[in-house]
Amino acid sequence: MNTDVIIIGGGISGLATAWWLARAGVSVQVWEADSRPGGKIKSQRQEGYLTEPAASLLMNFRPEVAQLVSEAGLDALKTQRLPQAQRYLLHRGKLQALPMHITGMLTSPLWSLRGKLRLLLEPFIPAGGAEDETVSQFIRRRLGNEMLEKAMEPFIAGTLAADPDLASAGATLPRLTALERRFGSITAGVLTHKLLRRRTACTTDSFSFRGGMSTLINTLARTAGVQVFSNRRVEEIIPNKKGWSVIARTADGERSLDATHVIVATPAPAAANLLSSVDGELAALLADIQYAPLAVLHMGLDRHCVKHPLDGTGFLTPRQEKQPFTGNLWMSSLFCDRTPADKVLLTTYLGGARHPEAAHWNDSRLIDEALRALTPLLNIKGHPEMVRIDRHAQALPLYHGAHLARDHAIAGQLQDLPGLHVEANYRGGVSVRDRIARGQQLAQKIASQLIPTTEKLPGLSLSPRY
């Protein structure tokens, strides 16, 4: 048997790419080693609480993502984020509202007068910086040290589990670095975009789905034209005259399939092992990618036990605060369907590149350390009635070091292996938004080789990144 495309790995990267391919009329199979597709995205119900071990929502500004959600029939299942605009920062042991715009920063007590003046100087800072500049170097150079320590460092640690002192600026902050390259400064770039914004620009949107993020996964897995096979652990990829042969181990024995294109959409260590016999240099590049461990602690409480108004999305924790957790999301303030009536759901993230050891603490210590810090911050008067802990030994890939150079080297090796593709969250962004957009790009590339131009379905053209 054969097919046009085999995708190895049924996480969001593989499933999103499969959706775009099927929409273009390409026959595609997804082989997943686990018993279910979705990877780390797995919405779970426990005692009436809906928890997310990985991505909690989709923050979108890309038209191709809006297109997939609409055409996959997911618009009717969207749950919009509640209108809680406030975001907090742990600052000197207290929660302080974090301004999200430059005008708010200039009046906020979080920033010193010197820090505010440094922000205002950004348009006059010459463009520059080394090719392998880190996030910390880039932000200090353009916006000053206070912006790094009070805004960017907690953001990088809290949302990406990374260390800004090691993370590549070009790989981690591609939109900001692109603004500097194109316009000479971040401020000039932002103002230009606002002045020239087209009517067709995608509206920024934050949402999840009824039933959680698993609803997205299940919808993609049921796409007409996509065959998803679970419990198929691929053991070998072999080049042949027409493309590739993929061999997998299943409960019923060995399965083999030929395809013109093979997409490896597994985590980097698994991809490295799988491709070691195909291209040793490519495998070594993939094996060099490091991951951060993470523990995700969900606690459900009676609303009257938490005296804080929870009038926001949650808070991030800068490294100066010396806490083992990078942030706390108030899930019951984000979406109305996450808890039973008169309950709250607090999700705490421990570990990451900043404190990797915390991800490996036992359950009791995780809970005790989180409650010790959260109790005075949120004025908690009782004990959680529901506790769930999700652990990820390899939570998120770290875009540390010369990540862009490594990614370019991976692309160079793949050029010599026609029909073989590597696409996962260590290439081009870790968010669900990024995975959907990258899936469209790869699907367009493959479809252009398999289907004559006159037969292609509309809507697969790439949108501009900026």
Residue pairs with C-beta under 8 A, 6 or more apart in sequence:
1 257
1 258
2 242
2 257
2 258
2 259
3 27
3 28
3 29
3 227
3 257
3 258
3 259
4 21
4 26
4 27
4 28
4 259
4 260
4 261
4 446
4 450
5 18
5 21
5 26
5 27
5 28
5 29
5 259
5 260
5 261
5 262
5 263
5 446
6 28
6 29
6 30
6 31
6 244
6 246
6 257
6 259
6 261
6 262
6 263
7 14
7 17
7 18
7 28
7 29
7 30
7 31
7 262
7 263
7 265
8 14
8 31
8 234
8 237
8 246
8 262
8 263
8 264
8 265
8 266
8 274
9 30
9 31
9 32
9 33
9 39
9 264
9 265
9 266
9 270
9 424
10 30
10 31
10 32
10 34
10 37
10 38
10 39
10 221
10 228
10 230
10 265
11 37
11 38
11 39
11 40
11 41
11 265
11 266
11 424
11 425
12 38
12 39
12 41
12 55
12 216
12 217
12 220
12 425
12 432
12 435
12 436
13 265
13 423
13 424
13 425
13 435
13 438
13 439
14 30
14 32
14 37
14 263
14 265
14 423
15 30
15 37
15 38
15 217
15 220
15 221
15 226
15 228
16 68
16 220
16 435
16 436
16 438
16 439
16 440
17 263
17 265
17 423
17 438
17 439
17 442
17 443
18 28
18 30
18 220
18 223
18 226
18 228
18 439
19 68
19 72
19 220
19 223
19 226
19 439
20 68
20 439
20 440
20 442
20 443
20 444
20 460
21 28
21 226
21 443
21 446
21 447
22 28
22 223
22 224
22 225
22 226
23 71
23 225
23 443
23 457
23 459
23 460
24 443
24 444
24 447
24 451
24 456
24 457
24 460
25 225
25 447
25 451
25 455
25 456
25 457
26 225
26 443
26 446
26 447
26 450
26 451
27 225
28 225
28 226
28 227
29 226
29 227
29 228
29 229
29 257
29 259
30 37
30 221
30 226
30 227
30 228
30 229
31 229
31 232
31 234
31 246
31 248
32 228
32 229
32 230
32 231
32 232
33 231
33 232
33 233
33 234
34 230
34 231
35 230
35 231
36 42
36 230
37 217
37 221
37 228
37 230
38 214
38 217
38 218
38 221
39 54
40 53
40 54
40 55
40 392
40 395
41 52
41 53
41 54
41 55
41 213
41 214
41 216
41 217
41 432
42 52
42 53
42 54
42 214
43 50
43 51
43 52
43 211
43 212
43 213
43 214
43 215
44 50
44 51
44 52
44 53
44 212
44 388
46 386
46 388
47 300
47 340
47 385
47 386
48 300
48 339
48 340
48 343
48 386
49 298
49 300
49 338
49 339
49 340
49 343
49 345
49 386
49 388
50 211
50 212
50 337
50 338
50 339
50 345
51 298
51 331
51 338
51 345
51 347
51 388
51 390
52 212
52 213
52 331
52 347
53 296
53 390
53 392
54 213
54 296
54 390
54 392
54 395
55 213
55 431
55 432
56 208
56 213
56 329
56 331
56 334
56 347
57 81
57 206
57 207
57 208
57 213
57 334
57 335
58 65
58 206
58 207
58 208
58 213
58 216
58 432
58 433
59 204
59 205
59 206
59 431
59 433
60 66
60 69
60 202
60 204
60 205
60 206
60 207
60 433
61 202
61 203
61 204
61 205
61 433
62 202
62 433
62 436
62 437
62 463
63 200
63 201
63 202
63 463
64 436
64 437
64 440
64 462
64 463
65 202
65 433
65 436
65 437
66 202
66 205
67 459
68 74
68 436
68 440
69 75
69 78
71 459
72 219
72 220
72 223
73 219
74 209
74 215
74 216
74 219
77 209
77 210
77 211
77 215
77 219
78 207
78 208
78 209
78 210
79 207
79 208
79 209
79 210
79 335
79 336
79 337
80 205
80 206
80 207
81 206
81 207
81 208
81 313
81 334
81 335
82 333
82 334
82 335
82 336
84 311
84 312
84 313
84 330
84 333
84 334
85 100
85 312
86 97
86 311
86 312
86 313
87 97
87 98
87 100
87 312
87 313
87 314
87 315
87 316
88 95
88 96
88 97
88 98
88 312
88 314
88 315
88 316
89 95
89 96
89 97
89 98
89 110
89 150
89 151
89 154
89 315
89 316
89 317
89 318
90 96
90 315
90 316
90 317
90 318
90 321
90 323
90 377
91 110
91 150
91 318
91 321
93 321
94 377
95 308
95 315
95 377
96 108
96 109
96 110
97 108
97 312
98 108
98 110
98 151
98 315
98 316
99 105
99 107
99 108
99 110
102 119
102 187
105 111
105 116
105 119
106 116
106 119
106 120
110 150
111 119
111 146
111 150
112 146
114 146
115 144
115 145
115 146
115 147
115 150
118 143
118 144
118 146
118 147
119 143
119 144
119 147
121 144
122 142
122 143
122 185
122 186
122 187
123 185
123 187
123 188
124 185
125 141
125 142
125 185
126 184
127 180
127 181
127 184
127 185
128 141
129 137
129 138
129 141
129 169
129 180
130 137
131 170
132 168
132 401
132 402
132 404
132 405
133 141
133 168
133 169
133 170
134 164
134 165
134 166
134 167
134 168
134 169
135 152
135 156
135 164
135 165
135 167
135 168
135 169
135 172
135 173
136 148
136 153
136 164
136 165
137 169
138 169
138 173
138 176
138 177
139 147
139 148
139 152
139 164
139 169
140 148
142 180
142 185
142 186
143 152
143 186
148 164
149 318
149 319
149 320
150 318
152 164
153 164
153 318
153 319
154 316
154 317
154 318
154 319
154 326
154 327
155 316
156 162
156 163
156 164
156 167
156 172
157 163
157 164
157 316
157 317
157 319
157 326
157 327
157 352
157 353
157 354
158 316
158 317
158 326
158 327
158 349
158 352
159 327
160 167
160 172
160 396
160 399
160 430
161 292
161 294
161 326
161 349
161 351
161 352
161 353
161 395
161 396
161 398
162 172
162 292
162 352
162 353
162 396
162 398
162 399
162 400
163 353
163 354
163 398
163 400
164 172
166 353
166 398
166 400
166 401
167 398
167 399
167 400
167 403
168 399
168 400
168 401
168 402
168 403
168 404
169 176
169 177
170 177
170 404
171 399
171 403
171 404
171 407
172 399
172 403
174 429
174 465
175 466
176 186
178 189
178 465
178 466
179 185
179 186
179 188
179 189
179 190
179 466
180 186
180 189
182 189
182 466
183 189
183 192
193 466
208 334
208 335
209 215
209 216
210 337
213 432
216 432
220 226
221 228
231 250
231 251
232 248
232 249
232 250
232 255
233 248
233 249
233 250
234 246
234 247
234 248
234 274
235 247
235 248
235 249
236 246
236 247
236 274
236 277
237 244
237 245
237 246
237 247
237 262
237 264
237 274
237 275
237 277
237 278
237 420
238 244
238 245
238 246
238 247
239 245
239 278
239 417
240 258
242 258
242 260
243 258
243 259
243 260
243 261
243 262
243 419
244 258
244 259
244 260
244 261
244 262
244 419
244 420
245 256
245 257
245 258
246 256
246 257
246 258
246 259
246 262
247 254
247 255
247 256
248 254
248 255
248 256
249 255
259 419
260 419
260 450
261 419
261 420
261 421
261 446
261 449
261 450
262 419
262 420
262 421
263 421
263 422
263 423
263 442
264 271
264 274
264 275
264 420
264 421
264 422
264 423
264 424
265 422
265 423
265 424
266 274
266 424
267 291
267 394
267 397
267 424
267 426
268 286
268 287
268 289
268 291
268 397
268 424
268 426
269 286
269 287
269 289
269 291
269 394
271 283
271 286
271 422
271 424
272 283
272 284
272 286
272 287
273 283
275 282
275 283
275 286
275 422
276 283
278 417
278 420
279 413
279 416
279 417
281 413
282 410
282 413
282 414
282 417
282 422
285 406
285 409
285 410
285 413
286 410
286 422
288 406
289 397
289 398
289 406
289 426
290 397
290 398
290 400
291 393
291 394
291 395
291 396
291 397
291 398
292 351
292 352
292 353
292 356
292 394
292 395
292 396
292 398
293 351
293 352
293 356
293 359
293 360
293 391
293 392
293 393
293 394
293 395
294 349
294 350
294 351
294 352
294 359
294 391
294 392
294 395
294 396
295 349
295 350
295 351
295 358
295 359
295 360
295 361
295 366
295 389
295 390
295 391
295 392
296 347
296 348
296 349
296 350
296 389
296 390
296 391
296 392
297 347
297 348
297 349
297 350
297 366
297 367
297 370
297 387
297 388
297 389
298 331
298 345
298 346
298 347
298 386
298 387
298 388
298 389
298 390
299 345
299 346
299 347
299 348
299 367
299 370
299 371
299 384
299 386
299 387
300 339
300 343
300 344
300 345
300 346
300 384
300 385
300 386
300 387
301 343
301 344
301 346
301 380
301 382
301 383
301 384
301 385
302 342
302 343
302 344
302 382
302 385
303 342
303 343
303 344
304 342
304 381
304 382
305 380
305 381
305 382
305 383
306 344
306 346
306 378
306 379
306 380
306 381
307 378
307 379
307 380
307 381
308 377
308 378
308 379
310 330
310 332
310 333
310 344
310 378
311 333
312 330
312 333
313 329
313 330
313 333
313 334
314 327
314 328
314 329
314 330
314 333
314 347
315 327
315 328
315 377
316 326
316 327
317 323
317 325
317 326
317 327
317 328
319 354
323 373
324 350
324 351
324 355
324 358
324 369
325 348
325 349
325 350
325 358
325 369
325 370
325 373
326 349
326 350
326 351
326 352
326 354
327 348
327 349
328 346
328 347
328 348
328 349
328 374
329 346
329 347
329 349
330 344
330 345
330 346
331 338
331 339
331 345
331 346
331 347
332 338
332 339
332 343
332 344
332 345
333 344
338 345
339 345
343 385
346 374
346 378
348 370
348 374
350 358
350 359
350 361
350 366
350 369
350 370
351 357
351 358
351 359
351 360
351 395
352 359
352 395
353 398
353 400
358 366
358 369
359 391
359 392
359 393
359 395
361 369
363 389
366 389
367 384
367 387
371 380
371 384
374 380
396 425
396 430
397 424
397 425
397 426
397 430
399 426
407 427
407 428
410 422
410 427
414 420
414 421
414 422
421 442
421 446
423 438
423 439
423 442
425 434
425 435
427 438
428 434
428 437
428 438
429 435
429 437
429 438
440 460
440 462
441 462
443 460
444 460
444 461
444 462
447 456
447 460
448 456
